[in-house]
Amino acid sequence: MNPVDEFFRTILGGFYKLNNDEFEQLRAISQLKEFKKKEFLLSQGHYHKGLYFVVDGTIGLFEVTDGREDYLEFFLQGSFACDLESLSTQTTSKKNLMAMSDCSVLYIPRAKLLELYEVSPSYERLGRKMLEHLVASQHQFAAILKNLSPQEKYAFIEEKRPQLLQQVPLKYLASYLGLARETLSRIRKKM
């Protein structure tokens, strides 16, 4: 098994363990894709037709409000990137997914994944566990960050998601934390 498949299988195993045949079926519908820094994986106004597993790199989820990019989430190596609302409801997306660095992803088309649900209940269990994880993690961080002071927000990220501090440029991280870039820069220097 190649390193990408081993990594993918290890991460999936944290949600639900597929047997060898099931993993091979899932891998057969997955496509390895490369995106350059600042390239869009999903643009506002388009349909989100699949799920991205981040093999390498960082992807940002943001929406544009009054011409300003408001970052809602960052997906790092070993995570699944998507706009949950658009993917699950199959409505046009109000958000954007953009490569924050050069990225390698496994793309899993939604339609093909739904076909696998008919093949084995294992895929449904895996999908449900992944969905629960995505929803819980996105809501958890948003709710916690909303009620913290700027210094507490930075300390929280430093403790819970320190890789963001190394992989996400300051201006995007400031947007995610709801801070001015200058404020985040000052906090960073003090900590």
trRosetta pair geometry for C-beta under 8 A, 3 or more apart (Angstrom, degrees):
i j d omega theta_ij theta_ji phi_ij phi_ji
1 5 4.7 -118 -176 92 98 123
1 6 5.2 123 117 -62 117 85
1 9 7.4 -23 176 3 153 144
2 5 5.1 89 57 13 75 104
2 6 7.0 -140 97 -7 36 91
3 6 5.5 -54 -143 37 33 113
3 7 6.2 33 159 -20 67 106
4 7 5.9 -56 -150 37 28 111
4 8 6.2 28 153 -18 64 110
4 32 6.7 8 170 -100 164 128
4 55 5.6 -11 -134 -135 99 135
4 104 7.8 -96 -114 139 123 131
4 106 7.3 140 170 -61 114 114
5 8 5.6 -54 -142 39 31 113
5 9 6.1 31 158 -19 66 108
5 27 6.1 23 -124 -124 105 144
6 9 5.9 -58 -146 38 27 109
6 10 6.3 30 154 -22 63 106
7 10 5.8 -54 -150 33 29 113
7 11 6.6 24 156 -14 64 106
7 55 6.7 101 93 -139 141 80
7 78 7.2 -108 174 -95 104 86
8 11 6.1 -59 -151 38 28 107
8 12 6.3 27 154 -17 65 110
8 27 7.2 120 101 -100 147 99
8 30 7.6 138 -157 122 158 171
8 53 6.2 69 -123 135 98 154
8 55 7.5 -35 -65 -97 94 93
8 106 6.1 37 -104 -8 135 158
9 12 5.7 -54 -143 40 31 112
9 13 6.2 42 154 -29 63 105
9 18 7.8 -108 -138 52 86 104
9 23 5.7 26 -111 -148 107 141
10 13 5.6 -54 -154 28 28 118
10 14 7.4 36 149 -25 58 96
11 14 5.9 -47 -167 18 39 115
11 15 7.8 23 144 -6 62 100
11 53 7.3 149 85 -160 148 120
11 78 5.1 -174 -98 -157 133 83
12 15 5.9 -64 -166 39 46 105
12 16 7.1 -51 166 61 79 63
12 17 7.8 114 120 -109 87 35
12 18 6.4 -20 136 4 133 110
12 23 7.3 151 82 -116 154 99
12 26 7.7 117 -120 108 161 159
12 126 6.6 1 -166 -149 99 125
13 16 7.7 -102 -135 82 28 23
13 17 5.1 33 -132 -96 78 77
13 18 8.0 -105 -83 19 67 71
15 126 5.7 85 114 -148 119 69
15 129 4.1 145 -173 110 95 126
15 130 5.3 6 -136 -65 159 74
15 133 6.6 -92 -104 -17 108 143
16 122 6.8 170 142 -170 128 77
16 125 5.0 144 -127 118 159 101
16 126 4.1 -129 55 -90 130 71
16 129 5.2 150 -33 22 106 149
18 22 3.8 -133 -172 99 105 118
18 23 4.4 142 99 -60 123 77
18 26 6.5 -62 -138 0 176 137
18 122 5.7 113 -115 153 77 133
18 123 7.9 42 -105 -78 118 63
18 126 6.6 -2 -60 -68 103 143
19 22 5.0 90 50 12 70 106
19 23 7.1 -138 93 -7 32 90
19 122 7.5 -93 7 -112 84 171
20 23 5.9 -57 -146 36 28 109
20 24 6.3 27 156 -18 64 108
21 24 5.7 -56 -148 37 31 111
21 25 6.4 32 153 -20 65 104
22 25 5.7 -53 -150 34 32 112
22 26 6.5 29 153 -15 65 105
22 120 6.0 -88 -109 65 113 160
22 122 5.3 -36 -136 93 156 147
22 123 7.1 -158 -162 -59 111 85
23 26 5.7 -57 -150 39 33 110
23 27 6.0 31 153 -19 68 109
24 27 5.6 -54 -140 40 30 111
24 28 6.2 40 154 -30 63 104
25 28 5.6 -50 -149 27 29 116
25 29 7.2 16 157 -9 60 102
25 116 6.2 142 134 -123 117 115
25 119 6.8 -132 165 109 160 162
26 29 6.4 -65 -159 37 33 100
26 30 6.5 31 147 -25 67 113
26 108 7.5 -14 -174 -123 85 126
26 116 6.5 68 -89 -136 73 164
26 123 7.1 170 -81 -109 109 105
27 30 5.4 -60 -148 33 38 116
29 108 6.3 62 110 -143 99 75
29 109 6.5 -106 168 38 104 92
29 112 4.0 175 -160 144 135 139
29 113 6.9 175 112 -65 148 59
29 116 6.9 -120 3 -45 153 125
30 53 7.4 -15 -146 23 132 125
30 106 4.4 7 178 179 122 110
30 107 6.6 150 -159 69 65 41
30 108 5.1 -30 -100 -84 84 79
31 106 7.0 146 68 -159 33 58
31 107 4.8 -23 61 57 91 98
31 109 7.9 46 3 -29 110 94
32 55 7.4 7 -135 -15 93 155
32 104 6.7 -8 -169 -173 94 97
32 105 7.5 159 -151 85 49 39
32 106 5.9 -33 -92 -99 58 67
32 107 7.9 175 -88 12 9 80
33 104 7.5 160 83 -155 43 51
33 105 5.4 -20 63 65 91 88
33 106 7.7 137 17 -114 79 18
33 107 5.1 32 -1 -18 127 119
34 102 7.3 -5 -173 -177 94 90
34 103 7.1 161 -155 87 49 54
34 104 5.7 -22 -101 -101 72 68
34 105 7.9 164 -88 21 26 72
35 39 4.4 -152 -173 78 92 125
35 41 6.1 -54 -87 -71 160 93
35 57 7.6 -173 65 108 94 168
35 99 4.1 -177 119 -53 118 144
35 102 7.2 175 91 -155 55 48
35 103 4.6 -2 57 57 98 101
35 105 6.9 16 1 4 111 114
36 39 4.6 93 58 -24 72 125
36 99 6.5 144 91 79 28 149
36 102 5.7 -23 -131 -108 45 80
37 99 5.6 -127 -115 115 29 104
37 100 7.0 -19 -138 141 81 22
37 101 5.3 -23 -95 -142 99 26
37 102 5.5 -51 -38 -51 81 59
38 98 6.4 -10 -148 180 34 115
38 99 6.5 -47 13 73 18 85
39 98 7.1 162 82 -154 31 71
39 99 4.9 17 52 24 79 122
40 43 4.9 38 162 -64 153 89
40 96 6.1 -67 -133 -166 110 103
40 97 6.8 107 -165 78 67 60
40 98 5.3 -40 -101 -99 61 77
40 99 7.8 -129 -73 4 17 79
41 52 6.0 -12 179 -55 152 156
41 59 6.5 -12 5 -141 142 130
41 81 7.1 57 82 115 159 131
41 97 4.1 -51 64 103 104 114
41 98 6.9 -167 11 -88 81 23
41 99 6.7 106 -35 -43 100 81
41 105 7.4 36 -116 19 140 163
42 46 6.3 -153 -163 76 71 115
42 48 5.4 9 -128 -102 143 89
42 83 6.1 -137 112 -6 158 118
42 86 7.5 150 -177 82 144 153
42 93 5.7 40 161 29 119 171
42 95 7.3 35 108 100 120 78
42 96 6.2 180 95 -150 75 42
42 97 4.1 57 34 24 99 103
43 46 5.1 69 66 5 77 123
43 93 7.5 142 98 72 31 123
43 96 5.7 7 -126 -118 43 94
44 63 7.1 100 -91 -135 125 69
44 64 6.5 -88 -25 17 159 107
44 92 7.9 62 176 155 51 97
44 93 5.8 -119 -122 104 41 88
44 94 6.0 15 -138 -166 97 26
44 95 6.3 174 -89 67 84 6
44 96 5.3 -52 -34 -59 84 88
45 92 5.4 -10 -158 177 30 127
45 93 6.9 -44 16 63 22 72
46 92 6.4 123 56 -146 6 85
46 93 5.9 -11 66 28 60 107
47 86 6.6 177 -153 177 46 108
47 90 6.4 16 -152 -162 114 66
47 91 7.6 -160 -114 121 81 14
47 92 6.0 -69 -71 -100 61 55
47 93 7.1 147 -119 -18 18 88
48 82 6.3 105 175 -163 139 88
48 83 5.0 -156 -64 52 155 101
48 86 3.8 100 8 112 119 114
48 87 4.4 -69 108 -69 125 70
48 90 7.9 -130 59 -111 73 46
48 93 5.3 87 -38 -62 102 122
48 110 7.8 91 121 -37 72 137
49 109 6.3 -18 141 -144 93 78
49 110 5.6 -129 179 15 48 111
49 111 7.4 -18 -173 -13 93 96
50 87 7.7 -76 73 -126 5 108
50 107 5.3 59 120 180 143 88
50 108 5.5 175 -172 83 103 46
50 109 4.4 -63 -92 -109 123 36
50 110 5.1 -138 -90 -24 50 74
50 113 7.7 135 -134 -9 78 121
51 80 5.7 -13 179 -167 110 112
51 81 7.7 143 -172 67 61 49
51 82 5.2 -43 -122 -65 70 131
51 87 6.8 71 -75 -145 78 148
51 107 7.5 152 78 -157 45 49
51 108 4.6 -15 60 60 94 104
51 110 7.0 110 -20 -75 82 74
51 113 7.1 41 13 -41 119 158
52 59 6.9 72 102 -28 143 172
52 75 7.5 105 91 114 109 157
52 80 6.8 142 79 -162 51 57
52 81 4.2 -27 73 61 111 97
52 82 6.5 164 24 -64 80 73
52 97 7.3 151 16 163 145 155
52 105 4.4 -18 -166 -175 101 142
52 106 7.3 144 -160 71 50 47
52 107 5.8 -21 -102 -101 71 67
52 108 7.7 -169 -77 19 24 76
53 79 7.8 -173 -149 100 55 27
53 80 5.6 -31 -97 -101 64 72
53 81 7.8 179 -85 16 15 78
53 105 6.1 144 68 -166 47 76
53 106 4.2 -8 54 54 109 99
53 107 8.0 -149 22 -66 74 24
53 108 6.9 57 -16 -15 103 110
54 57 6.3 -125 -162 67 104 76
54 58 7.6 43 -157 -103 147 27
54 59 6.1 -143 -90 1 125 113
54 75 5.3 165 -31 136 140 101
54 76 6.4 -179 102 130 153 20
54 77 5.4 -125 122 -108 105 31
54 78 6.6 -41 79 18 92 26
54 79 5.4 11 31 56 119 68
54 80 7.5 -158 0 -88 82 20
54 81 5.8 77 -46 -20 104 113
54 103 6.6 -66 -139 -159 89 115
54 104 7.9 102 -167 80 52 56
54 105 5.7 -37 -102 -105 44 88
55 77 7.0 -13 141 -138 21 83
55 103 7.8 123 52 177 76 73
55 104 4.2 -56 70 104 117 99
55 105 6.0 -173 6 -99 89 26
55 106 6.2 96 -46 -22 108 84
56 77 5.7 12 -112 -104 37 109
56 103 6.4 174 91 -149 63 50
56 104 4.4 36 40 36 98 102
57 77 7.0 117 37 -70 34 82
57 99 6.3 -18 159 -153 140 97
57 100 7.2 157 169 59 90 75
57 101 4.7 -158 -147 79 88 96
57 102 5.9 -126 -99 97 128 42
57 103 3.1 -135 76 -102 158 72
57 104 6.4 139 -2 18 114 56
57 105 7.7 -72 52 -52 120 84
58 74 6.0 -8 -171 -175 105 107
58 75 7.1 152 -159 78 53 52
58 76 5.5 -14 -107 -105 82 66
58 77 7.9 -54 -71 -30 62 70
58 99 7.6 109 81 -166 54 56
58 100 4.1 -45 99 60 102 120
58 101 5.1 67 34 15 90 105
58 103 7.1 -129 39 -86 30 111
58 167 4.8 151 -59 152 145 119
58 168 6.3 -151 167 -78 156 74
59 74 7.1 154 80 -160 47 57
59 75 4.4 -13 61 58 100 104
59 81 4.5 12 79 -118 146 159
59 97 5.7 7 174 -175 118 95
59 98 6.9 159 -158 78 69 33
59 99 5.9 -43 -103 -102 74 46
59 100 6.3 -173 -102 0 16 91
59 103 6.2 46 -63 -100 92 162
59 105 7.7 38 -49 -76 138 133
60 71 5.6 -57 -169 -131 115 112
60 73 7.5 159 -156 88 50 50
60 74 5.4 -24 -102 -105 68 76
60 75 7.8 -162 -74 19 22 75
60 97 7.3 163 82 -152 44 48
60 98 5.3 -19 60 62 93 87
60 100 4.9 92 -23 -59 103 111
60 168 7.4 109 -82 -129 111 109
60 172 5.9 -82 -108 -168 152 138
61 71 7.1 105 76 -158 52 66
61 72 5.0 -61 104 64 99 98
61 73 4.3 11 43 56 120 91
61 74 7.4 -150 16 -74 78 30
61 75 7.1 70 -25 -18 102 102
61 81 7.1 -176 -55 -160 106 91
61 83 6.5 155 -143 -84 119 76
61 95 5.7 15 -176 166 88 134
61 96 7.3 163 -151 81 46 48
61 97 5.7 -18 -97 -98 71 71
62 69 4.8 26 156 -175 148 91
62 70 5.9 158 -160 76 89 42
62 71 4.5 -47 -91 -96 105 53
62 72 6.1 163 -103 4 42 82
62 95 6.6 160 86 -159 24 88
62 96 5.5 -21 66 58 75 95
62 98 7.1 -26 25 16 107 113
62 172 8.0 -100 -64 -145 137 97
62 175 7.3 15 -120 128 125 142
63 69 7.8 156 79 -150 28 53
63 70 5.5 -19 63 60 77 98
63 72 6.7 45 -3 -29 92 123
63 94 5.8 11 -124 133 123 86
63 95 4.8 -67 -75 -104 86 72
63 96 7.0 149 -94 10 38 80
64 67 6.7 0 -179 -120 103 14
64 68 6.9 150 -156 70 61 35
64 69 5.9 -32 -98 -93 71 57
64 70 7.5 160 -103 14 19 80
64 96 7.3 46 -26 -7 94 124
65 68 5.5 -32 71 62 73 90
65 70 5.3 16 13 -11 115 126
68 175 7.9 -179 163 -126 98 118
69 172 7.8 -40 113 -115 125 79
69 175 6.2 -14 104 -143 80 165
70 175 5.8 -163 -135 179 39 108
71 74 7.1 16 175 -55 124 87
71 172 5.3 85 -50 -173 155 79
71 173 7.8 -52 69 -87 154 19
71 175 4.3 97 14 101 99 112
71 176 4.2 -49 95 -68 114 79
72 95 6.9 -59 22 -130 140 134
72 138 7.6 24 150 -157 99 108
72 142 7.4 -4 -164 -90 81 119
72 176 7.3 -158 -60 -122 5 78
73 138 5.7 -43 -84 -119 139 97
73 141 7.7 114 -108 71 86 138
73 176 7.6 120 -76 -129 17 114
74 100 7.0 -4 -138 -17 106 154
74 164 5.8 124 61 -117 148 102
74 167 7.7 149 162 96 141 110
74 168 5.5 -69 -109 -81 161 135
74 172 7.7 98 -81 137 120 121
74 176 6.8 -34 -25 -95 105 153
75 79 4.6 -145 -160 94 83 121
75 80 7.1 -90 -147 92 132 22
75 81 3.7 -165 55 -85 171 98
76 79 5.6 71 55 8 56 122
76 163 5.6 66 -132 116 167 135
76 164 7.5 -115 -54 -75 130 66
76 167 6.3 100 -114 75 112 161
80 130 6.1 43 7 -173 161 117
80 134 6.3 -68 77 -81 114 119
81 97 5.9 115 155 -147 117 133
81 105 7.3 -69 36 -125 122 136
82 86 8.0 -147 169 64 87 92
82 87 4.9 -2 175 -32 127 151
82 97 7.4 -40 -122 -74 22 144
82 134 7.1 -7 50 -151 108 152
83 86 4.3 31 100 27 116 112
83 87 6.0 150 77 -18 62 92
83 93 4.9 82 79 -132 163 118
83 94 7.9 169 -170 47 142 61
83 95 4.6 167 -114 63 129 122
83 97 6.6 -128 -36 -44 94 105
84 87 5.8 -64 -139 42 25 109
84 88 5.8 9 171 -8 67 116
84 131 7.7 116 -137 -146 112 82
84 134 6.0 160 -84 131 123 127
84 135 6.6 118 -140 -82 163 77
84 138 7.2 -137 -10 15 139 162
85 88 6.5 -67 -142 42 19 99
85 89 5.9 -16 174 14 61 118
85 91 7.2 -45 144 55 88 108
85 93 7.6 126 81 -123 94 67
85 94 7.5 -12 83 25 139 100
85 95 7.8 109 45 5 112 119
86 89 6.7 -69 -127 53 20 89
86 90 7.3 61 175 -107 54 17
86 91 5.9 -108 -123 70 62 65
86 92 6.8 -38 -127 148 112 17
86 93 3.8 -22 -74 -85 158 81
86 94 7.5 -173 -58 11 111 63
86 95 7.2 -138 -13 39 127 95
87 90 7.6 4 -178 -69 19 54
87 110 6.4 -176 -161 -87 86 134
88 131 7.7 91 -87 -135 125 125
90 110 7.8 177 -86 120 100 160
93 96 7.5 130 127 -71 128 39
99 102 6.9 32 164 -117 134 19
99 103 4.5 -139 -131 3 113 121
100 103 7.9 76 40 -53 60 117
100 167 7.3 89 105 149 132 88
100 168 6.2 -34 177 -117 158 69
100 169 7.1 -159 -170 4 107 93
100 172 6.7 -134 -125 67 123 174
101 167 7.1 -82 -17 -170 138 91
108 112 7.1 -128 -178 74 68 109
108 113 5.5 64 153 -62 109 119
109 112 4.4 74 74 13 103 107
109 113 6.7 -172 91 -11 51 86
110 113 5.7 -59 -148 37 30 112
110 114 6.3 30 156 -20 66 106
111 114 5.8 -54 -150 35 29 111
111 115 6.7 35 149 -22 61 102
112 115 5.5 -48 -154 30 37 116
112 116 6.8 40 148 -20 64 99
113 116 5.6 -50 -155 31 37 113
113 117 7.0 50 144 -30 63 95
113 123 7.1 -177 -171 177 72 123
113 127 6.8 123 165 -92 119 127
114 117 5.3 -36 -157 15 41 121
114 118 7.6 41 148 -16 60 95
115 118 5.9 -53 -168 28 41 111
115 119 7.1 42 139 -24 66 104
116 119 5.1 -50 -154 27 48 119
116 120 7.1 -31 171 37 76 84
116 123 4.3 178 127 -122 103 168
117 123 5.1 -128 -88 97 49 117
117 124 4.9 81 -142 -69 93 88
117 127 6.9 -31 -89 4 108 150
119 123 6.7 61 60 1 94 137
120 123 5.5 103 75 -4 85 94
121 124 5.2 -51 -158 38 55 115
121 125 6.2 57 146 -23 77 101
122 125 5.7 -55 -150 36 33 112
122 126 6.3 34 153 -19 66 106
123 126 5.6 -51 -145 38 33 113
123 127 6.1 34 154 -19 65 107
124 127 5.6 -55 -144 39 30 112
124 128 6.2 31 156 -20 65 107
125 128 5.8 -54 -146 36 28 110
125 129 6.3 26 157 -17 64 107
126 129 6.0 -59 -148 38 28 108
126 130 6.3 25 155 -17 65 109
127 130 5.8 -57 -145 38 29 110
127 131 6.1 29 157 -20 65 109
128 131 5.7 -56 -146 37 29 112
128 132 6.3 32 155 -20 64 106
129 132 5.7 -52 -147 35 30 113
129 133 6.4 32 152 -20 63 106
130 133 5.7 -56 -151 36 31 113
130 134 6.3 31 153 -19 66 106
131 134 5.7 -53 -145 36 31 111
131 135 6.2 27 158 -15 66 108
132 135 6.0 -58 -145 40 27 108
132 136 6.0 23 159 -16 64 113
133 136 6.0 -60 -142 40 25 108
133 137 6.1 17 164 -14 64 112
134 137 6.3 -60 -142 38 22 103
134 138 6.2 16 164 -13 62 112
135 138 6.3 -63 -147 39 24 105
135 139 6.1 10 163 -7 64 115
136 139 6.2 -66 -144 44 24 102
136 140 5.8 28 161 -28 65 113
137 140 5.7 -51 -138 32 27 115
137 141 6.6 19 167 -11 62 106
138 141 6.6 -64 -153 39 24 101
138 142 6.3 18 157 -14 62 115
139 142 5.8 -61 -143 41 31 110
139 143 5.9 28 162 -19 68 111
140 143 6.2 -63 -149 38 22 106
140 144 6.3 14 160 -13 62 113
141 144 5.9 -59 -142 41 29 107
141 145 5.9 24 164 -16 67 113
141 160 7.7 -179 -105 116 99 143
141 161 7.6 18 -114 -21 135 141
142 145 6.2 -60 -141 40 23 106
142 146 6.3 34 158 -34 60 108
143 146 5.9 -52 -153 21 27 118
143 147 7.4 2 161 -3 58 108
144 147 6.8 -81 -165 40 30 96
144 148 6.7 23 153 -26 68 117
144 156 6.5 177 137 -166 121 153
145 148 5.9 -65 -147 28 36 114
145 153 5.5 64 -146 -127 84 100
145 156 6.8 -164 -92 85 74 149
145 176 8.0 -62 -173 147 167 76
145 177 6.4 -126 -165 -133 127 59
145 178 7.1 141 146 8 110 115
146 178 7.8 76 -109 -8 52 156
148 152 3.7 -134 -172 100 108 116
148 153 4.7 150 97 -62 123 70
148 156 6.1 -99 -89 -17 175 140
149 152 4.5 90 49 10 76 106
149 153 7.0 -133 92 -11 38 85
150 153 5.6 -50 -148 28 30 114
150 154 6.7 27 156 -15 63 103
150 177 7.4 83 -137 149 70 122
150 179 5.4 97 -127 -103 108 128
150 183 5.7 -83 -150 158 153 122
150 184 7.6 -131 -169 -82 111 59
150 187 5.8 -139 141 -69 104 145
151 154 5.9 -55 -154 36 33 110
151 155 6.3 31 151 -16 66 108
151 187 5.7 -166 -100 -135 63 117
151 190 7.9 -50 -118 84 108 134
151 191 7.7 159 -150 -68 85 115
152 155 5.6 -54 -143 41 34 111
152 156 6.1 40 154 -26 66 105
153 156 5.7 -54 -149 33 27 114
153 157 6.5 23 155 -14 63 105
153 177 4.7 116 150 -157 138 111
153 178 7.5 -134 -119 47 164 92
153 179 7.0 180 78 -38 150 124
154 157 5.9 -57 -150 38 31 107
154 158 6.1 34 151 -23 65 109
154 177 7.1 31 -68 -137 65 157
154 184 7.0 155 -85 -139 116 75
154 187 4.8 -178 -31 141 161 134
154 188 6.9 -146 -147 -73 141 62
154 191 6.2 -156 130 -30 131 158
155 158 5.4 -53 -144 37 31 117
155 159 6.3 23 157 -14 65 108
155 191 7.1 -162 -79 -125 77 140
156 159 6.0 -63 -150 40 27 104
156 160 5.8 -10 168 11 68 117
157 160 6.5 -68 -123 54 24 88
157 161 5.3 -50 -155 61 67 93
157 162 7.3 124 143 -87 65 39
157 164 5.7 -77 -174 65 113 132
157 165 6.5 129 131 -52 110 98
157 173 7.7 112 177 -165 166 112
157 177 7.0 -68 -35 -86 142 118
158 162 5.7 39 -162 -100 42 85
158 165 6.4 38 -100 -41 67 147
158 191 6.9 -131 -66 155 159 147
159 162 7.2 59 -64 -54 4 94
161 164 4.7 40 130 -8 107 116
162 165 5.6 -45 -168 24 56 115
162 166 7.1 40 144 -9 74 103
163 166 5.7 -61 -154 43 45 106
163 167 5.6 10 160 2 79 120
164 167 6.3 -75 -129 51 25 90
164 168 4.9 -13 -169 12 71 125
164 173 6.2 129 155 -115 104 112
164 176 7.8 -109 -172 84 139 160
165 168 7.4 -28 -77 43 13 89
165 173 7.3 78 -102 -127 49 158
168 172 5.3 -114 177 86 100 114
168 173 4.7 123 110 -64 117 97
168 176 7.4 -2 154 0 156 145
169 172 5.1 78 68 15 83 104
169 173 6.9 -160 93 -7 37 93
170 173 5.7 -60 -141 40 29 111
170 174 6.1 35 159 -25 66 105
170 181 6.0 84 134 -151 102 95
170 184 6.2 166 -169 105 92 127
170 185 6.4 46 -171 -76 143 86
170 188 7.7 -70 -122 -26 115 159
171 174 5.7 -49 -148 31 29 115
171 175 6.8 33 152 -19 60 102
171 181 5.1 -16 -107 -101 68 127
172 175 5.6 -49 -154 33 36 114
172 176 6.5 39 148 -20 65 104
173 176 5.5 -52 -150 35 35 116
173 177 6.3 22 155 -8 67 110
173 184 6.5 152 102 -174 99 157
174 177 6.0 -65 -146 46 29 103
174 179 4.8 -98 -157 79 78 85
174 180 6.4 -30 -179 134 130 16
174 181 4.5 -133 -5 -90 172 55
174 183 7.2 124 -141 60 113 87
174 184 4.2 -130 -96 -4 95 146
175 178 7.6 33 -179 -73 30 31
177 184 6.5 121 59 -93 141 121
179 183 4.6 -123 179 83 108 123
179 184 4.8 124 101 -53 133 94
179 187 7.7 -42 -176 4 164 138
180 183 4.4 94 58 1 86 105
180 184 7.2 -160 88 -4 45 84
181 184 5.9 -58 -152 39 32 109
181 185 6.2 36 151 -23 66 107
182 185 5.5 -53 -148 35 32 116
182 186 6.5 33 153 -19 65 103
183 186 5.9 -55 -152 35 31 110
183 187 6.4 28 152 -17 65 106
184 187 5.7 -53 -146 38 33 111
184 188 6.1 39 154 -25 65 107
185 188 5.7 -54 -148 33 28 115
185 189 6.6 29 155 -20 62 105
186 189 5.9 -57 -153 32 31 111
186 190 6.7 25 154 -15 64 108
187 190 5.9 -62 -153 38 33 109
187 191 6.2 20 158 -17 69 113
188 191 6.2 -64 -143 37 27 104
